[in-house]
């Protein structure tokens, strides 16, 4: 399924991006889903799917985790060079200054590492299906069902935050992908159909649907509000 070219009489106000094509495709998948149809858009995978599971889209993924990188502690350097005479005293003073600067740098880094912040976790490939999503990295293939996700929110273009239960405990991740909006909508329709971002349509960038239509890429959704 390929979007139609935009009309030459209506030049785009900005360049149409691959991420826009992903959103255009997302709207088609979502339209089929809300009308109870199996989405027409399909992809093949190199791994087997569960019974009645259909792969819908795939693309790059970048994952951040909200955590502290350290506990504030650091190894204090106590290097010191002994010496006599003018040159020896100068060497000792320089060593002390270098040691103090090194300790200050380590202390500042340790303090920064102790702060909770979004930190890069891994990159890979995201596969979205009608039953959840898969994350493929160099370490392996990791399936996530919609039921494993407890909370999800669209926080920017192609970016969502999710909280879930992993095999090692609860996690808070920030997922960046051109298919982030698709992940959110399919999860919300399954797990939380009264999600406020479904009701007010803010899962899509503001005015994206009319803008896409002006470029000749009319989506299959009339409006982004998907539940009453």
C-alpha positions as CSV (number, residue, x, y, z in Angstrom):
1,X,0.0,0.0,0.0
2,X,1.7,3.2,-1.2
3,X,0.4,6.8,-0.5
4,X,-0.6,8.8,-3.6
5,X,1.8,11.6,-4.7
6,X,0.9,15.1,-3.5
7,X,-0.7,17.5,-5.9
8,X,1.8,19.7,-7.8
9,X,-0.7,22.6,-7.4
10,X,-0.4,22.4,-3.6
11,X,3.3,22.3,-2.7
12,X,4.0,21.0,0.8
13,X,4.7,23.5,3.6
14,X,7.5,21.2,4.7
15,X,9.1,18.1,3.2
16,X,7.0,14.9,3.5
17,X,9.2,12.5,5.7
18,X,9.3,8.7,6.0
19,X,7.8,9.3,9.4
20,X,4.8,10.9,7.8
21,X,4.4,7.8,5.6
22,X,4.5,5.7,8.7
23,X,1.8,7.9,10.3
24,X,-0.3,7.7,7.1
25,X,0.0,3.9,7.2
26,X,-0.7,3.9,10.9
27,X,-4.0,5.7,10.2
28,X,-5.0,3.0,7.8
29,X,-4.2,0.2,10.2
30,X,-6.1,2.0,13.0
31,X,-9.1,2.6,10.8
32,X,-9.3,-1.1,10.0
33,X,-8.9,-2.0,13.7
34,X,-11.6,0.4,15.0
35,X,-14.0,-1.0,12.4
36,X,-13.3,-4.6,13.5
37,X,-11.3,-5.5,10.4
38,X,-8.0,-7.3,10.3
39,X,-5.6,-4.6,8.9
40,X,-4.7,-4.9,5.2
41,X,-1.2,-3.7,5.8
42,X,1.1,-6.7,6.5
43,X,4.8,-7.4,6.6
44,X,6.8,-10.7,6.7
45,X,9.0,-11.6,9.6
46,X,12.0,-14.0,10.0
47,X,10.6,-15.3,13.2
48,X,7.3,-17.2,13.9
49,X,4.3,-15.5,15.2
50,X,1.6,-16.8,17.6
51,X,-1.6,-18.2,16.3
52,X,-3.8,-15.5,14.8
53,X,-1.0,-12.9,15.2
54,X,-0.3,-10.7,12.2
55,X,2.8,-8.5,11.7
56,X,1.8,-5.0,10.7
57,X,4.9,-2.8,10.6
58,X,8.6,-2.7,11.4
59,X,11.3,0.0,11.8
60,X,14.2,1.3,13.8
61,X,13.8,1.7,17.5
62,X,15.8,3.7,20.2
63,X,15.0,3.0,23.8
64,X,15.9,5.1,26.9
65,X,15.4,4.1,30.5
66,X,14.6,6.4,33.4
67,X,17.2,5.5,36.0
68,X,20.3,6.7,37.9
69,X,23.6,5.5,36.5
70,X,25.3,5.5,39.9
71,X,24.9,6.0,43.7
72,X,27.0,9.1,44.1
73,X,30.2,7.4,45.2
74,X,33.5,7.6,43.5
75,X,37.2,6.5,44.0
76,X,39.2,9.4,45.4
77,X,42.7,9.8,43.9
78,X,45.5,10.4,46.4
79,X,48.5,10.3,44.0
80,X,51.4,12.5,45.2
81,X,54.9,12.9,44.0
82,X,57.6,13.8,46.5
83,X,60.6,15.9,45.5
84,X,63.2,18.4,46.8
85,X,64.5,21.6,45.4
86,X,62.8,24.0,43.2
87,X,61.9,21.5,40.5
88,X,60.8,18.9,43.1
89,X,58.5,21.3,44.8
90,X,57.0,22.4,41.5
91,X,56.4,18.8,40.5
92,X,54.7,18.1,43.9
93,X,52.5,21.2,43.5
94,X,51.5,20.2,40.0
95,X,50.7,16.7,41.1
96,X,48.5,18.0,43.9
97,X,46.7,20.3,41.5
98,X,46.1,17.5,39.0
99,X,44.9,15.1,41.7
100,X,42.5,17.7,43.1
101,X,41.2,18.4,39.6
102,X,40.7,14.7,38.9
103,X,38.9,14.3,42.2
104,X,36.6,17.2,41.5
105,X,35.8,15.8,38.0
106,X,35.0,12.4,39.5
107,X,32.9,13.9,42.2
108,X,30.9,16.0,39.7
109,X,30.5,13.0,37.4
110,X,29.4,10.8,40.4
111,X,26.8,13.4,41.4
112,X,25.5,13.6,37.8
113,X,25.3,9.8,37.6
114,X,23.3,9.7,40.8
115,X,20.5,11.8,39.3
116,X,17.4,10.1,37.9
117,X,17.4,10.9,34.1
118,X,16.6,9.5,30.7
119,X,19.6,7.5,29.7
120,X,20.2,5.5,26.4
121,X,19.4,1.8,26.9
122,X,19.6,0.1,23.5
123,X,18.7,0.4,19.8
124,X,17.3,-2.2,17.5
125,X,14.3,-3.0,15.4
126,X,10.7,-2.8,16.4
127,X,8.1,-5.2,15.0
128,X,4.4,-4.3,15.7
129,X,1.7,-6.9,15.5
130,X,-2.0,-7.0,16.3
131,X,-1.1,-8.7,19.6
132,X,1.8,-6.7,20.8
133,X,5.3,-5.9,19.6
134,X,8.8,-7.5,19.4
135,X,12.1,-5.8,20.0
136,X,15.1,-7.3,18.1
137,X,18.6,-6.4,19.3
138,X,22.0,-8.0,19.0
139,X,21.2,-9.8,22.2
140,X,18.1,-11.5,20.9
141,X,14.3,-11.2,20.1
142,X,12.1,-10.0,23.0
143,X,8.3,-10.2,22.7
144,X,5.9,-7.9,24.5
145,X,2.2,-8.5,24.7
146,X,-0.3,-5.6,25.2
147,X,-1.2,-7.2,28.5
148,X,2.3,-6.7,29.8
149,X,2.1,-2.9,29.4
150,X,0.5,-1.0,32.3
151,X,0.7,2.6,31.1
152,X,1.5,4.4,27.9
153,X,1.6,8.0,26.8
154,X,2.5,9.8,23.6
155,X,5.0,12.6,24.6
156,X,6.2,13.8,21.2
157,X,6.4,13.1,17.5
158,X,7.4,9.4,17.2
159,X,7.9,9.1,21.0
160,X,6.0,7.3,23.7
161,X,6.7,6.6,27.4
162,X,5.6,3.2,28.7
163,X,5.6,1.4,32.1
164,X,5.5,-2.3,32.1
165,X,6.3,-5.5,34.0
166,X,9.4,-7.2,32.8
167,X,11.0,-10.5,33.8
168,X,13.4,-8.5,36.0
169,X,10.8,-6.2,37.5
170,X,8.9,-3.0,36.6
171,X,10.5,-0.7,34.0
172,X,10.0,2.8,32.7
173,X,11.1,3.2,29.1
174,X,11.0,5.9,26.5
175,X,10.5,4.5,23.0
176,X,11.4,6.5,19.9
177,X,10.3,5.0,16.5
178,X,8.4,6.1,13.5
179,X,5.8,3.4,14.6
180,X,5.5,4.8,18.2
181,X,2.0,6.1,17.5
182,X,0.9,2.8,16.1
183,X,2.2,1.0,19.3
184,X,0.2,3.5,21.5
185,X,-3.1,3.3,19.6
186,X,-3.1,-0.5,19.3
187,X,-2.3,-0.9,23.0
188,X,-4.9,1.8,24.1
189,X,-7.6,0.3,21.9
190,X,-7.0,-3.1,23.5
191,X,-6.2,-2.1,27.1
192,X,-7.5,1.4,27.8
193,X,-10.1,2.5,25.2
194,X,-11.0,5.5,27.4
195,X,-7.4,6.8,27.4
196,X,-7.6,10.6,27.3
197,X,-5.2,10.8,24.3
198,X,-7.6,8.6,22.4
199,X,-10.6,10.8,23.4
200,X,-9.0,14.1,22.5
201,X,-6.9,12.9,19.5
202,X,-3.6,14.2,20.8
203,X,-1.9,10.9,19.9
204,X,-1.4,12.4,16.5
205,X,0.5,15.7,15.9
206,X,-1.8,18.7,15.9
207,X,-3.5,19.3,12.5
208,X,-1.5,16.5,10.9
209,X,-4.6,14.9,9.2
210,X,-5.6,18.1,7.3
211,X,-2.0,18.9,6.5
212,X,-1.5,15.4,5.1
213,X,-4.6,15.7,3.0
214,X,-3.4,19.0,1.6
215,X,-0.2,17.2,0.5
216,X,-2.3,14.6,-1.4
217,X,-2.0,12.0,1.3
218,X,-5.5,11.6,2.6
219,X,-5.6,9.2,5.5
220,X,-8.4,6.8,6.2
221,X,-9.3,8.5,9.5
222,X,-11.6,11.4,9.5
223,X,-10.6,12.6,12.9
224,X,-8.0,11.5,15.5
225,X,-10.5,11.2,18.3
226,X,-11.1,7.4,18.5
227,X,-13.4,7.0,21.5
228,X,-16.2,8.9,23.2
